[in-house]
């Protein structure tokens, strides 16, 4: 355990230094996720930094999708006690103004560098707690807040500079902490067959006057184990939206969507509709370290300071065969239609996955794909 500058303040929640989690579960994590979404879909980036105290590891990643190529650089090192200085080798995240402004820098590593400043467009929103269980243990128990914002700065890929401005991009971010599978695989023990698949939809969307947050997780039969939908204004007002029905439009022969149609009800019973079009997508398991990434997992000990780059050809059928086992993040262009027929244009993250069967969508086993018509 480490003492840190934060131990000077009356913020402790357990009889241990602030750098030590109250639980001894090896899977405790504390991390940030960001995306940089070019409004026209010319490129997108996913990035984040995480701390894993019970594994003694901190790491970070940046994933960039341009054209048919997706490339990632991952950073890893031993954890330290100074949580006010978030950094892993050449990757650094500074909190300029809590819940409002952050500064991300990546010194040139394997041909990738960046200097980006994030500013919130709306207040940060605390999401519903998220939990999952196997037959014998908690597999996910997380607290998370999310926020939509704008980026300003640049990303450089092998000498090609991508300029990022508030007018051309938007981004969502989240901060989460709790328990989820991380690090090297644990000994299996007796087989646990509790996980039968999941259907996931996450839509943080920014419009001129408000932001919409929708999050749904369903089991193979369509039962919702996580569900939250709100519209939030800049002044802090929150409107809960009910009766959500989501129709995902899948590219034929795949589980990758090209759009979605969402219907929901205001508290007065009026119908609100959101139509989302994918402008570009990136499977997050291709280089980011999230579940399904066979090359690297968050919290894996690399023996000391390390950084490495991987690249993926998204026209390669063998590469894309792994996509159905990944969350897929999209640049989502949205239109929200009010009950009176007026509309607002928006943009944000369109994140979706169908992992395993989902009978309401017509996926009856792990390998089914859409037989729908071409858009």
N, C-alpha and C positions, 0 to 999 in steps of 0.2 A: 504493500500500500504506500501511496505517496501523499505527502502534504503539498497543497497547492495554494496560490494566493486566495482562492475562493474560500479556504478554511477560515479566513479572517472574518467572514460574514455570517450572520445568523440565518443560514439557509439550509442547514443540515436536516435530512429526513430520516437518518438512521445513525446509530452510535459508531460510525466509522468516518474516516476522512471523505470529503466530498467526491474524490476520485474513485472511491470504492462503492460499487452497487450494494444495496441492502441484501440482494439475493446472491447465493453462491452458484447459481445456475451458470454453466459454462457458456450458454447461448445468450447471455445478456449483451445488448448492443445499444449504441447511442450514435446516431448518424444523421446526415443531411443528404437530400437529393435535390437536384436542379435540372431543368431543361432549358435549352435555348432554341426557340422555335421561330425560324424565319417564316414570316407570314405567307410568302409565296411558295414555300416548300423547296427553296433552292438548297437548303441544308438544315440540319438539326444537330444539336449536341445534347448529350446526357452526361451529368457529372455528379460527383458526391464524395463525401469524406465520412469515415466511420471509426469509432473507437470500440474496442472489444476487451474490457478490463480483465475478464476471467481467462482470456486467452493470451493476454500480454501483447496484443497487436493493435496497430492502427493502420488504416490503408485508405486509398483514394483511387478514383478512376475518372477518365474522360473518354467518352465515345462520340465519334463524329460520323454522321452519314451524309455523303454527297454522291449524287449520281447513283451508280450501282455498287459503290464501295462503302464499307463501314470499317472504321479503324478505331483502335482503342489503345490508350496507354494506362497502365496500372502501376500504382506506387504502394510500397509496403515498408513498414519499419516497426521496431519495438515501441510499445506505448510509453508515454512519459506522464508526469503528473501535472503539467501545465495545460489545463483545458481552456485557458483564455487565449492561447496561441495555437490555433488549429492549423497543423501543417504536417505533411508527410513528404520528406525530401523536398522536391521542387514544387510541390503543390501546397498552396496556402489560402486559407479562407479567413478574412478579417471581418468582424462584426463592427460596422461603422456606427450604426444606430440600431439597437435591438428592435426586431420585428418590423424594420423599415428599410434599412440599407446595408448591403454587404459588398465586400470587394474580394474577388477571386483572381488569383494570379497563378500561372503555371510557367516556371522557367523552362526554357527550351529543353525538352526531353524526348529523345527518339524522334525528332522532327516536329514535335507538337509544342506550342506555347500559347498563352492566352493572357489577356488583361481585361477583365470584365467587371462592371459595377452593376449590381442589382438593386432596384428600388421598388418597393411595394406600391401597387396601384390601388389596393383595397386593404382593409385591416386583415390580419392573420385570423384564421378560423380554426378553432379546436374541433377535431373530428370525433365521431363516436369511437369508443374503445373497440379494438379489433382483437378477437381471440379465436384460436383453433386448437383442437385437442386430438391426439391419437387415442388408441385404446388405453394407453398407460401413462401418458404424460401430456403436459402443456407443450404444444409446438409453436404457438404464436400468442403473445399477450403484449399488445403494443398500445402506446399513447402517441398521438400524432397531431400536429397542427399543419395547416397548409395555407398557401398564399399565392396570389397571382401578382406578377410584377413585370417590369420592363428591364431590358439590358442595354448597356452602352459600353462599347469597347471593341475588342477584336479577338479573333482566334486565328492562329497561323498553323497551316498544315503543309509541311515541306516547302516553305517559302511562299505559299499561296495564302495571302491574308484575306480573311473573311471579316468584313466590317459589320458591326452590330450596332443598331441604333434603336431608340424607342419607337420610331416610326416604322421600322422594318421588322421588328421582332417582338415577341412576348415570351413570357416564361412562367411556369408554375414551380413552386418548390414545396418541400415538406421537411419537417424535423420530426423524427420519431425515435422512440427509445422503449426498451422492454426486452422481450425474449422472442427469438426466432432462430431457425437453424443457421449456423455460421461455422466457419472453420473446417477443419478436416472431418471426414465422416466418422461418426461414432460407431463402436461395435454394435452389430445389428441385434443380437439376442434373438429371441423367438420372433418370427415374422409378424409384422403389424400391418394389417390390411385396412386400416380405418380410412385412409385417403383414397377416395374413389374417383376424384376429379373435381374440377371447379370451373365455373363460368364467372368472369370478372369484367366489370365495366367501371371506369373512373373517368369523370369528365369535370375538370376545373376549367371553366370558360370565362373569358373576360369580354364584357360588352361595354358600351360607352358609359352607361349609368349604373351597372351592377355586375356582379359576378355570380355564376351558377356553379354549385358544387353538387355533383351526383356520384355516389359510390354504391355499388351493388356487388355482392358476392352470392352466388347460388351453388347448390350442390347439383349432382347429375339429374335429380328429379325436379329442379327448379325451386326448391325451398331456399329462401333468402336468409343466410346466416349473418349478413351485414347489409344495412340499408340506411342511407341518409341522403336527403335531397333538400337543399336550401337555395334561396336567392338572397344575396347580401348586397346592400347598398354602401356607398362610400361613407355615409354618415353613421354606419354601424347598425342600421335596421336589418332585421333578419326575417325572412318569410319562409316558413316551412312549406314544402311542396309535397303533395300526396299522390297516391294512385299512379305511380310511375309505371309506364309500359315502354319497354325498349325493343325496337326492331333493328337488328344488326344486318347490314347488307354485306355479304361475303363475296369476295372474288371467286368465281367458279373454280372448282378443283383445289381449293385451299380453305384454310380457316382464317385468312387475313381479310379484314374488312376494308371496304372502300368508303363506307359511310354508315350512318345510323339515323334513325328517326325515333325521337323520344316524345312521349305524351305524358303530361302531368297535370295535376289539378292544384289551383290555388286554394286557400282555406275557405274562400267563398264559393268554391265549386266550379269556377271558371276554368276553361281548358287552355293550357300553355303548351306550345309545341317547339321543339328544338330539332333542327336538321343539321347534321354534321357531315362534312366531306373531308376525307383524308387527302392531304396535299403531299405527304411524304411519311414514311414509317421507318422505325428502327427496332428490330427485336432486341430487347434489353439483355437477353441471355448471350448475345454475341459480343462479349468483351467486357461487360460491366461488372461481372461477379455475382449477379443475382441468380436465383435458382434456375437450373438448366444450363448454366455456363460450365461446360466440361473442362475448360482450360484453367479456371481460377474461381475460387469462392471467397467471399468476404471473410476476413479474420484468419486466413491461412498464413501460417508462419513461413516466411521465405528465408530464414536464417540470418537476417540483418537487413540493412537498407537495400532496397531493390526497386527497379523500374523496368518495365518491358512493354513492348508494343506487339499487338496482333492485328491482323487485317482479314476481312472477309469479302468474298466476291458474292454479291447477292443475286447474281445470275446463275450461280452454280447449284444445280438441283440437290447435290449432296449437302451443301450448306443449308439451303432452305428447307430441307427435310426435317431439320431440328426446330424450325420456327413454331410448329404447333405445340411445342412444349415450353413456350416462352410467353411472358407478357410482351405485347408489342405496343410501343409508344408511337403516336402519330401527331403530326402537325394537323390540328383540326380546325377547319374553317366552319363557322357556325352561323345559322340564322335562327333567331328566336321570334316566333310569331305569337303576338299577344291575343287575348280573347276577342279584341275588336278588329283583328286582322292586320294591325300595324306590325312592323318588323324592326329588329335591330340586328346589325351585323356584329359578329364576334369571332374570337380566335382563342385557341388554348390547346390543352393536352387532351387527346382522345386515346385513352389507354384501354386495351381490351385483350382478353385471352379466353380461349376455350381449351382447357387442359383435361383430356379424357372425355368421357361421355357427357352430353347435355341433351337430354331427351326433348325438351321444349324447342331446341334449335334443330332437331333432326340428326344430331350426332349421337349414335347409339353405341359406339365403342371408341377406342383410343385413336383409331386411324381413319375414321370417317371424315370426308371433306364435303364442302358445299357443292350441291348440284344445281345451284341457282343459275338464272340467266345472266348473260354478260351485261354489265351496266351500259 
